[in-house]
Amino acid sequence: MEGTRRAIFAALVALVTGSLGAGLSAQTDEEMEKALPFLGGWDSDVSSPDGQDRGNCGGHLGDYGEDLVNCSIPASRLPLNSRAQAWLVYRDQLQSTTQADCAQIGFPAILSEPFFISGRPGRLLMEHPSNPWHISRTVWMNGTGPQPLPGELFQHGISRGHYDGDDLVIVSDHFTFDPDGMDDHLRMATSVRKKITERYSLIDDEHLRLIITLEDPTFLTRPHTWAFVFTKTGDAGPRQRWVNCDAESARREQQFAYPGDKYPDGRQ
């Protein structure tokens, strides 16, 4: 019986190793040990004045002249260039893909939300629950993972990770153009040149600091960096769950409930 168990275990190891493919490798024991403190759930403690869920939106206004609120990035400090300023003049509520068409929230906006990290051979799985969008992404470690074809782009990009000392560093690129890609409440776009660097640094056993650097020379004059602090929630959560969002109902809600009328002939 013991011999049979060993044979089965060896076969499973060979299967997993073979499935990694040529040029791909699982994380080393040292790297897996470095990953252990990051595994599990983490929740952000983001507080804002005036009862807002998150921060203000830097004084930017909506189509109806209302203050935009609940931005998840420090909008007042964004180094927007003249092209970005022109975008903010152009954009309106009905062209927001997240609010009017149920598109998933993009990165970096969702990085202020709770997340859950689990480990796999050669990769980490990060779950980002956010109402009603719940996103899972693979972080390929040690140069593993698919190599995009020239011009191949993805809404959430491709994320690759490595360790810098004890810090977990994730770099994501190959994004599609996203009209809400910088922040869905500000409705500021990002281009295919967007690049995001996340540095996860342990403060102690129960807390970590996430430092985010956003680059997008199409819309920013320079890279922009900000940070959040997260508290460990353990294995209990947050975990992935699915909530329905009906795109037709979402657009009708924007068409008939939102009073702004920036483009009267474009309310379809």
HELIX and SHEET records of a PDB file:
HELIX    1   1 GLU A    2  SER A   19  1                                  18    
HELIX    2   2 ASP A   29  ALA A   35  1                                   7    
HELIX    3   3 LEU A   36  PHE A   38  5                                   3    
HELIX    4   4 PRO A   49  GLY A   51  5                                   3    
HELIX    5   5 ALA A   75  ARG A   77  5                                   3    
HELIX    6   6 SER A   82  TYR A   90  1                                   9    
HELIX    7   7 GLN A   93  GLN A   95  5                                   3    
HELIX    8   8 THR A   97  ASP A  101  1                                   5    
HELIX    9   9 ALA A  109  SER A  112  5                                   4    
HELIX   10  10 ALA A  247  ALA A  257  1                                  11    
HELIX   11  11 PRO A  264  GLY A  266  5                                   3    
SHEET    1   A10 GLY A  40  SER A  44  0                                        
SHEET    2   A10 PHE A 115  ARG A 120 -1                                        
SHEET    3   A10 ARG A 123  SER A 130 -1                                        
SHEET    4   A10 TRP A 133  MET A 141 -1                                        
SHEET    5   A10 ILE A 158  ASP A 164  1                                        
SHEET    6   A10 ASP A 167  ASP A 173 -1                                        
SHEET    7   A10 LYS A 195  ASP A 204 -1                                        
SHEET    8   A10 HIS A 207  GLU A 215 -1                                        
SHEET    9   A10 HIS A 224  GLY A 234 -1                                        
SHEET   10   A10 GLY A  40  SER A  44 -1                                        
SHEET    1   B 2 GLY A  55  LEU A  61  0                                        
SHEET    2   B 2 ASP A  67  CYS A  71 -1                                        
SHEET    1   C 2 ASP A 178  ASP A 183  0                                        
SHEET    2   C 2 MET A 188  THR A 190 -1                                        
END                                                                             
